[in-house]
Amino acid sequence: MGKLKSIYSWSIYLGFSLLIACAPQLQKSAQVTFLPLDSNVAVHPEMEDFVSPYRENLEAEMGKVIGETTSEINKAGSGETALGNLITDLQKEHAEQTFGYSIDISAMNNGGIRNILPMGEITLGNIYELSPFDNYLYILELDSERLRKLAEYAVSRKSLGLSGLYVESEGGKLVRYLVNGKQVEDDKTYLLAVNDYMASGGDNMDFLIDAPRKEQTDIVLRDLLIERIKALTEKGEKISARIEGRQKLD
């Protein structure tokens, strides 16, 4: 918890400092002094007294256990990772339960996964460290052409977690891709669950920018992960994931 305590303690301190800095001033000055903030900075007693209750409450909240893993779930790998598989599976499941229709594919940019899940207890703080950004859940409609572009992107970039979409490459080129084990149909529309960053063309995913939006939600990825992990825990299940061969990339 040492690292976590440090992160959130300084978050509160900096937030309060910015609040003071943005308050109306009696005098204006063009002079600026930069002060380094690290472990060597002396703690101001009055500031510490003010911040301490908030820090303690936040640390207690972030330390709450919401589940348990059977082993460490990390993001090691090229393209497919154990953590990417877990996140896309939970994202797909959450979207289906929320909207009541089948989601064909779920995708996650590996760069947006910022930490691992350790072996043993999963805390709220673990999820906030894993997914610190406010990325929102979107459901896009893909025709066969956009779906192929997604598969080509997956094999060329080797940077996506995928659920529902199998991709295979030779010589760095896409040679085979399936949706839920079936060949793609040219006249069919497929539903893709992604975050708003990807849907807006982030990480050079320009082919998603003008894809029809079936759902644009305010559901934060971090929150849906917390909800799904809690639901599995309530059923007595531990959280597990592994690399399964969803992506065969050379």
C-alpha positions in Angstrom: 0.0 0.0 0.0 3.0 2.3 0.3 3.0 3.3 -3.4 -0.8 3.7 -3.4 -0.7 5.9 -0.2 1.9 8.1 -1.8 -0.1 8.6 -5.0 -3.4 9.5 -3.3 -1.8 11.6 -0.5 -0.1 13.8 -3.1 -3.2 13.9 -5.2 -5.1 15.5 -2.3 -2.2 17.8 -1.4 -1.8 19.0 -5.0 -5.5 19.4 -5.5 -5.8 21.6 -2.5 -2.7 23.6 -3.5 -4.2 24.2 -7.0 -7.4 25.4 -5.3 -5.5 28.0 -3.4 -3.5 29.0 -6.4 -6.7 29.6 -8.4 -8.3 31.8 -5.8 -8.5 35.6 -6.5 -5.4 37.4 -5.6 -5.0 40.9 -4.2 -1.9 41.5 -6.2 -0.7 40.3 -9.6 2.8 39.3 -10.3 4.6 38.0 -13.4 7.2 36.2 -11.2 6.9 32.4 -10.9 8.8 30.1 -8.6 8.8 26.4 -9.2 9.0 24.3 -6.0 10.0 20.6 -6.4 7.5 18.2 -4.7 9.1 15.1 -3.4 9.8 13.2 -0.1 12.2 15.9 1.0 9.6 18.6 1.2 8.8 19.4 4.8 5.2 18.8 5.9 3.3 21.9 6.9 1.6 21.1 10.3 -1.6 23.0 9.5 -1.8 21.6 6.0 -1.3 18.1 7.3 -4.0 18.5 9.9 -6.4 19.7 7.2 -5.5 17.0 4.7 -5.1 14.0 7.0 -8.8 13.1 7.5 -9.4 13.1 3.7 -6.3 11.1 3.1 -7.2 8.5 5.6 -10.7 8.1 4.3 -9.4 7.8 0.7 -6.8 5.2 1.7 -9.4 3.2 3.5 -11.7 3.3 0.5 -8.9 2.4 -2.0 -7.9 -0.5 0.3 -11.3 -2.2 0.1 -11.1 -5.7 -1.2 -13.5 -6.5 -4.1 -12.2 -9.8 -5.3 -9.3 -12.3 -5.5 -7.2 -13.6 -8.3 -5.9 -17.2 -8.5 -2.5 -15.9 -9.9 -1.0 -12.6 -11.1 -2.8 -11.3 -14.2 -0.4 -9.2 -16.3 -0.1 -7.6 -19.6 3.0 -9.5 -20.9 2.7 -10.6 -24.5 2.5 -9.4 -28.0 -1.0 -8.4 -28.9 -2.9 -10.9 -26.8 -2.3 -10.7 -23.0 -4.0 -12.3 -20.0 -5.1 -9.0 -18.7 -6.3 -7.8 -22.1 -8.4 -11.0 -22.4 -9.9 -10.4 -18.9 -10.8 -6.8 -19.6 -12.4 -7.4 -23.0 -14.3 -10.4 -21.7 -15.7 -8.3 -18.7 -16.4 -5.4 -21.1 -18.3 -7.6 -23.5 -20.3 -9.3 -20.6 -21.2 -5.9 -19.1 -22.3 -4.4 -22.4 -24.6 -7.5 -23.0 -26.1 -7.4 -19.6 -26.6 -3.6 -19.7 -28.2 -3.4 -23.2 -29.7 -6.8 -23.6 -28.3 -7.7 -27.0 -25.4 -9.7 -28.1 -22.0 -8.1 -28.6 -19.9 -9.7 -31.3 -16.5 -8.3 -30.4 -14.9 -6.4 -27.5 -11.6 -4.7 -27.9 -9.1 -2.8 -25.6 -6.0 -0.9 -26.4 -3.1 -2.4 -24.4 -1.6 1.0 -23.9 -4.6 2.0 -21.8 -3.9 -0.8 -19.3 -1.5 0.8 -16.8 -0.9 -1.9 -14.3 -1.4 -5.5 -13.4 -3.7 -7.4 -11.0 -1.5 -9.0 -8.3 -2.0 -12.6 -7.1 -4.4 -12.6 -4.2 -6.6 -9.8 -3.1 -7.9 -7.2 -5.6 -8.5 -3.8 -4.1 -10.3 -0.8 -5.5 -6.9 0.9 -5.6 -5.7 -1.9 -7.9 -8.4 -1.1 -10.4 -7.8 2.6 -10.3 -4.1 2.0 -10.9 -4.9 -0.4 -13.8 -7.5 2.0 -15.4 -6.8 5.6 -14.3 -8.4 7.2 -17.3 -12.1 8.1 -17.6 -12.7 6.1 -20.7 -16.3 5.5 -21.6 -18.0 2.4 -23.1 -19.2 2.8 -26.7 -20.9 0.3 -28.9 -20.1 0.6 -32.6 -21.7 -1.0 -35.7 -19.1 -2.4 -38.0 -19.7 -3.6 -41.6 -17.4 -6.3 -43.0 -14.9 -3.7 -44.4 -14.4 -2.0 -41.1 -14.2 -5.3 -39.4 -11.4 -6.4 -41.7 -9.6 -3.1 -41.0 -9.9 -3.9 -37.3 -8.4 -7.4 -37.8 -5.6 -5.9 -40.0 -4.9 -3.3 -37.3 -4.7 -6.0 -34.6 -2.1 -8.1 -36.5 0.0 -5.1 -37.7 0.1 -3.2 -34.4 0.0 -6.1 -32.0 -1.5 -3.8 -29.4 -5.1 -4.9 -28.9 -6.8 -7.2 -26.4 -9.7 -9.0 -28.2 -12.8 -11.0 -27.2 -14.9 -12.6 -29.9 -12.4 -11.9 -32.7 -9.7 -14.4 -33.7 -6.9 -13.1 -35.8 -3.9 -14.9 -37.5 -1.0 -13.5 -39.4 1.9 -14.7 -41.6 4.7 -12.4 -42.5 3.0 -9.7 -40.5 -0.1 -9.8 -42.8 -3.6 -10.9 -41.9 -4.3 -14.4 -43.3 -7.4 -15.4 -41.2 -9.9 -13.9 -38.9 -13.1 -15.2 -37.4 -15.9 -13.7 -35.3 -17.0 -16.1 -32.6 -15.5 -19.0 -34.6 -17.4 -18.1 -37.8 -16.4 -16.6 -41.1 -17.3 -12.9 -41.6 -20.4 -12.3 -43.7 -20.2 -9.4 -46.1 -23.8 -8.3 -45.6 -23.9 -8.5 -41.8 -23.4 -5.7 -39.3 -21.3 -6.6 -36.2 -21.4 -4.9 -32.8 -18.1 -3.8 -31.3 -17.6 -2.8 -27.6 -14.7 -0.3 -27.2 -13.8 2.8 -25.2 -14.5 6.3 -26.5 -10.7 6.9 -27.0 -10.5 4.1 -29.6 -13.9 5.0 -31.1 -12.6 8.6 -31.7 -9.6 7.3 -33.6 -7.1 7.1 -30.8 -3.9 5.1 -31.5 -4.4 5.7 -35.2 -7.7 3.8 -35.3 -9.1 6.3 -37.8 -11.4 3.6 -39.4 -13.6 3.7 -36.3 -14.2 7.5 -36.3 -17.2 7.4 -38.6 -18.5 4.0 -37.6 -22.2 4.2 -36.6 -22.7 4.6 -32.8 -25.3 2.2 -31.4 -24.5 3.3 -27.8 -22.5 6.2 -26.5 -22.6 5.8 -22.7 -21.2 7.5 -19.6 -20.2 4.0 -18.2 -16.5 4.3 -17.2 -14.3 1.3 -18.0 -13.0 1.3 -14.4 -16.5 1.2 -13.0 -17.6 -1.7 -15.1 -14.5 -3.7 -14.1 -15.3 -3.1 -10.5 -18.9 -4.0 -10.9 -18.1 -7.2 -12.8 -15.4 -8.3 -10.4 -17.7 -7.7 -7.4 -20.5 -9.8 -9.1 -18.1 -12.7 -9.7 -16.9 -12.5 -6.1 -20.5 -12.6 -4.8 -20.9 -15.8 -6.7 -17.9 -17.3 -5.0 -15.7 -17.1 -8.1 -12.0 -16.0 -8.1 -10.7 -13.9 -11.0 -8.5 -15.7 -13.5 -7.2 -15.2 -17.0 -4.6 -16.5 -19.4 -3.3 -16.3 -22.9 -5.6 -18.6 -24.9 -4.4 -18.3 -28.5 -7.0 -15.7 -29.5 -4.3 -14.1 -31.6 -1.7 -16.1 -33.5 0.8 -13.4 -34.6 4.2 -14.0 -36.2 
